[in-house]
Amino acid sequence: MFKKLFLIFVLLIPFTANAAQKPKKEEPIVHLTDEQIYEELKKLAAVFEVAREKFVEEADERKMLEGAMNGMLAALDPHSSYLSKEDFKEFNDKSAGEFGGLGIQITSDKGAIRVISPIDDTPAAKAGIESGDYITHIDGEQVFDMTLNQAVKKMKGKPGTKVKLTIVHDRGELKEMTLKRAIIKVKSVKFSEKSDAAAIDDDKLPKIGYLRISDFGATTTKELKDALKDLEKKKVAGYVLDLRNNPGGYLTAAIDMADAFLDGGEIVSTRGKEKSDIERMFAKDGDLINGKPVVVLINHGSASASEIVAGALQDNGRAIVMGSQSFGKGSVQQQKPLGDGSAIHITIARYYTPSGRSIQNEGITPDIEVLQSKIETIEKKESLFNEATFNNSLKNDASKKKDSSKKKDSKKESKTDDDEDEDYLNLTDEEKDARDYQLQRALDMVRALSKVGKKNLEKIEDTTKADSKKEEAKKDSDAETKEDKKSKK
């Protein structure tokens, strides 16, 4: 399958508001005969000629024909489309990991432009644009009924130039912002080791490997393997795989990612038009993290390739999936060049998780639902009144707690709560992590799983050692018995 000339990939964009609506009862398809098709094509040519000659302004034939092809493919499903030379080149640039613009994944929704997700570390993300936001104006021009490609082209431009956007946040707040265009270099894998920032003695807590995957591109597999190699050297106890607001990408990259955490088993299957057209992809031997616990984070912005990875690890019992219900796009697209620099983007199959689940219009249901929330500390780390506050209390000679840590805690406690209007973008990475409720719960889960795994391993080792000692004692006893018998003889 992967030896075909045309790349197969799973993409989220573009889709329309109809994708989220309850599907209507479908009427059976009545196929046209070749003669009927020919008559309809003649009608299409007649419409083209009349429109070109009679339209009140000078007609753009290329635009008309491209619109006809786009309409033809869009009638199939929300993900099939025609790509002009310019669109095709832009798509390849994005897939290669570098392109110009604001760094924002968008779609058409109810006549407006809606944000799927901002790409990490881009002008859009730094400006505070969020998943679910609506763009109503670009440089003062309304975007209602503007096509997706038209909106994309208006936001693109020479790096360093500015574009003004009017944004309506998902919570109803209207905001105008000016962004500076930049060359967007997409690094799809970011990683770090996480510890409990609130802990006094971090050495006692296991370090957790954190992998943030922003999309599935041509370089994702290599970036992932490099990240895992680095984190394994640091002896992390487990991993959080963050797929939130990841709109998808290449199917092959999703398969490689799932394979990195699996030691066998099915990853995904694709099923085409014919019943016999089934392809199954399996993991190769070798888990790159040696069975360490994994928690996968998903949310409403996790789609297609993200759902393949989450579903594969969930169905194989390899990871706990946490967060909120994913987007629910379960189809595969193929990119077919037409020979003149243009191409078509067409849905060729549905995909299914290892257990046979189709997530189309349903999404992945997390094992543990954790909705993004705000938490407020109502208890101080240390009480003002405890045994240590007595003047003549006995000292703990084994205590490793340092006075400096107390001073550090007192400084923290003297700070007032963060104001609701504080600029989130000015926070440090550690402060952002502390506010990320879903991430904190995922880290807690990995720590718990790693401790359980360690205790079980210790029990197994203790049992093995005890059995070995018993075996040795038995051998010694048998040897002594033989010696006694010999001496008696």
N, C-alpha and C positions, 0 to 999 in steps of 0.2 A: 504493500500500500504506500509506504513511504518512499518507494523508488519511482513513483510517478513524477512526470515532468512538472506538474503544477503543485505548488505548496498548498497544503491543507491546513487550515487554521480555524480557531474558534474566536469570533469577535462579538463584542456586545453592540457596537454601533454600526449603522444607525437603527433605531427602533422608534416606534410611534406610540402615542397614548393608547392605541387600540390593543397593544400587546398586553396591557394590564387588565383589559376588560374581559368579562366572562364570555367565552366563545359561544357564538350562536350555533344553532343546530344546522349542520351543513347539508345542503341539497346534493344529491348525487350528480357527479359530473357527466355531462352529455358531450361526448367528443365530436368534433366536426370532421367531415370527410375532407379529403384533399381538395376537392372542388370547392367546398364551402370556405376552406381556409384561403384559397386563391381569390375568391370573391371578396372576402374581408380585407385581404391585402390590397386589392384594387380600390376598395373603399378608402383605405388608409391613404393611399397615394392621391386619391381625389381630394380628400380633406386637406392634405398638404398643399396641393396646387391652389385650391380655393383660398386657403389662409394666406399663402404667399402673395397672391394677386390682389385680394380684396381687403386685407388688413389695413387699417387707417394709417399706420406708419410703415416705414421700410422694415420688412421682415428679415430676421436673422435665421437663415435656413439651418445652419449648424446647430444653433440653440434649439430650434424646433425639433430637429431629428434626435438630438440627444435627450430632449424632454420626452419624446415618444418612447425611446428605448428604456429610459429610466422608469417611465410609467408602466411599461410592459413587465419589467422585472419586479417593481414594487407591488404589482398586483398579485405576485406569488406569495411573498411574505415580507415582513419588515426588514429582513437582513439581506435581501437580494437587491443588487443595484448595478447601474452602469457606471464605469469609471473612465472619464476622459483621460487624455494623455497627461494633463496636469494633475488630475486627481490620482491617477495610477502612480505617478512619480512621487507625489506627496505621501501616498500610502507606503511605498517602498522605503522612503526616507524614514518614516516613523518606525517601520518594522526593523530597520537597521539600527535604530537606537539614537538617531539624531535628526532634529527638524527645527524649523523656525516657528515662533509664535509665542503664546502665553503659557502653554503647558496645561491644557484643560481638555478633558473628555466631555463632549456635549452630545445632546440628542434633541430631536424635535418633539415637543409635547404640547398639545392643545394650542397650536399656533405660535407658541413661544419656544425659546431655546432653553433647555434645562441642563444643568450640570450633572453629569454622571459622577465624576470625581476629578479633583485637581491632581496633577501629577506631583509627586513629592519634590521639594526643593526647586520649584519653578516660580515665575512671577505670579501665577494664579494662586498657588498654595501660600506664598508669602504674603499676598494681599488679603488672605482670610476668606477666599471663596470656598464654599463648602458643597459637599454632595447634596443634591436636592434643591440648590439655589436656582432661581430663574433669571435669565438675562433678558431684559425687556428692550434695551436700547444699546446700540453700538455707535459711538461717536455721535450721539444725539438722534440717530435714525432708529425708528421702531423696527423690531425684528418680527413682529406678528406676520405670519404667513410667509416669511422669508424661508427659503430652502436651507437645509443644513449646510450644503456646500457654500452657498452664498454667505452664510454667517461665518463659516470657517475662514473664507477668503477675506472677509472684512476685518477679522481679528488678526490675520497674518500680516506680515510686513517686514520691512528692513529692521534688523536688530538695532536696538537703541531708540527707535521711534516709539511714540506713545499712542495708546488707544484708551478711550474713555468708555466705561461700561456702567450701565444702570442695573443693579442687582436687587432682586427681591429674595431675601432669605426665606428659608422654609418656614420660619416662625412668623413671617409677615412683615419683617422690617425692610424698608426701602433704603438703599444706599448707593451713592455714586462713587466710583473709584477710577483712578487713572493708573494704568499699568504700563510698564516699559517692556516692549517686545525684546525677546532674547533668543539665542540659539539654544534650543532645548536638547540637552544631552541626557538621555534617559538611562540611568543606572537602575536596573529593575530590582536589584537585591542590595539591601542595606542590612548590616548586622552589627551586633554588639553583645557584650555579656552584661547581664543585669543582676543586681543584688538588692537586698532590702535597704533602701536609703535611710530608713528610720531606725535600723538596727544599730545598737551600740558597738557590738562586736561582729563585724561582717564576716570574719574568718570562720565563724561557727555555722554560717548559712551557706548552702550550696549556690554556686553561680549558675545562672540560667542563660542559655544561648537564645538570643532574640533575632529572628529573621523576618524582616519586613519586605514583602514582595509587592511592588507597585504595579507590575504588569508582566506578561509572559512574552518576551521578545526573543530576537535571534541570539542574544548574548546571555540569556537568563541561566541556562544550564551551566555554563562555565563559571559565572558569578556565584551560583549556588555552591558548586563543588569547592571553589576557593574559600568561600565563607565557612563551610563545614570543616574544611581542613584546618583553618585557623582556630575555630572555636573548639575543635576536638583537642588541639594542642593545649588549650587552656583548661582542659578537663572539666567542662561544664557538666552539670548533673542531668540536664534535659533541655528541651527546646520549646519555645513558643513560635509557631509559624503564623505570622500575621498576614491574612489575605483580605482584610477589610478594605472596601472601596477599590478593589482590584477588578477592572472591567474585563479582563481576559487577555487573549493573545493567541500564540501558536499552540496547537494541540500537542505537537511534539515536545514543546517545552514543559507543558503540564505533565505529560507522561514521564519525562525525565525527572521531574521534581518528585512525583509520587514514588518513582522507582528508587530514589535516593534514600527513602525512609523504609522501604519494604524489602523483605528477603524472599520474595516470591508472591504468587497470587495474581489474580486479574486486576488490572488498573481501570480499564474502561473498554466498552465495546461500542462500535458504531454500526448502525443498521440503515441501509439505503432504501431505495424504492422497491427493489425486488426482495422477496423473502429470503432468498439465498445470499443476498448481498450483506453479509455480516463479517465484520473484522473485530478480532479481539486482541487487546494488547496486554502483555503480561510483564510483571517485574522480573528482573534478572536476579540471580543469587547475589547476596551481599548487601547488607544494610550499612550505609555509610556512617551511622552513629551508634552501631552496636547495640540496638535494642533499647536505648535510653527513652524515657517517656517524652511524648510529644502532645502538645495542645495546639489545636488549630483555631484561630480566631476568624470569624466571618461576620458579615452584616448585610444589610439590604443592598449595598453597592458591590458585593462579591458576585461575580457572574462568570458564566461559561467555563473557561479554563480553570478559574479559581474553584468552581463547583466540582469540576472533575477531580482535582487534587483532594479537596475536602471529602468528597464522596468515596474515593478510593481508600483513603486512610481510615475513614469511619467504617466502611463495610468490611475491611480486613481486620478490624479491631486493633489497628496500630496506633490510633490517636483518639483523644477526646476532642470533640468539636464543641466550641463554646461561642457565645455571641447571640446574634439574632438571625432570623430566617434570611437566606440568601435570595438573589434576584430571580432565578428560575429560567435561565436560557439554556435549553438542551439541544441545540442544533449545531451542525458543522457546516462551514462554508468552504467553497473552493474558489480560488482565484484563477481565472482562465484568460490569458492574454489573447487579443484578437488580431495581432500581427502588425498593427499600425501604431502601437504605443498605448492604445486604449485596452480596456479589459472589462470583463463582467465578474461580478461577485455574486455567487449563487449558492443557495443551500442545497447540499447533496445528501445529507444524512442526519439522523438523530443519534445522540449518544446516550448510553446507559451506564449506571454505576455497576460495580461487580455483582451486587445482589439482584440486578435486573431492574433497578428503579430508573424511570425517566424523570428528570427534574424539570422538564419543560412546563412552564407556567406554575410550578410548585416550589422549586428551590430545595436547598438542603436544610433540613431541620436540625438545629444543634442538639447535641446530647444534653447539654446544660444551657438553658437560655439565660443570658446575662445581658440585659439592656444597658446601654450607656447611661450612666447616672452620675450625680454629684454626691460626694460624701462629706460629712462634717465631723471633725473630731470633737467629742464632748467629754473625753476623759484625758487628763494629763498623763504623760509617760510615767512620771514618778509622783507619788502623793507627797503633800507637804507634811504629812504626819505618818510615820511608820517607825519600825524598830530602830532604823539607823539615825533617827532624829534625837534619840536619847543621848545625853552627854556621856554617860558611862556605859553605853551599850558595847557588847563584845564585838571586836573586829572580826571580819572574815578574812583569814590569812590567804585563802585560796582565790579571793576575788581578783579578777583582772580588770575590773572597772577603773578607769582613770578619772582623775578630777577634771581633766580637760574635756572629757565627754559630758560631764555634768554641766560644765560651763556652756558647752555647745548646746545642750538640751535647754538650758535656761534661756539662752538667746532665742532659740526657736520658740519657746513658750511665750516669750515676751512680745513676739510679733502678733499683730492683729490679723484677723482672718482676711484673706484676699477679697478685695472689693469686687463686686459683680461686674463692674465695668473695666476691670484691669485688662490691658492689652495682652491677650494670650500669646501673640507672636513674639513678645519680648521675653518670655519665660525661657529658662534654660531647658535642655533636653530632659534633665532629671526632674525638673518641676513639671514639665509636660507629662512625663511618665507617671508621676505621682497623682496627677489629675485624671489620668486615663483609667477609669474604673474597670473597663473590660480587660485591659492589659494586666492590671494588678490582680484581678481574680484568676487570670490565666497563669500568671507567675506563681500565685499561691498553689494552684492545682499541680503544676509541675513540681514544686517543692515537696508537696505532700506525696505525690507519686514516687518521686526519687527516694524519699525517706522510707516508704513502704517497700520499695524495691531493694533498698540497701539492707533493711532489717530482714527481709526474706532471704537475701543472699547470705547475710551473716548467720541466719538460722541453718541454712543449708550447709555452710562451711563448718559450723559447730557440730552439726549432726554427722557430717563426713568425718571430722576429726575424732568424734566420740566413737564412731563405728570402727575407725582405723585403730584406735587404742584398744577397743574390745577385741578386734581381730588379732592384734599383736599379743595381748594378754592371753588369749586363747591358745595361740601358737606356743607361747612360753610355757603355759600350763601343760599342753600336750607333750612338749619336749621334756619337761620335768617328769611327767608320768612315765614316759618311755625310759628315761634314765633310771627311775626307781625300779622299774620292772627288770631292767638289765642287771642292776646291782643285786636284786633278790636272787636272780638266777645264778 
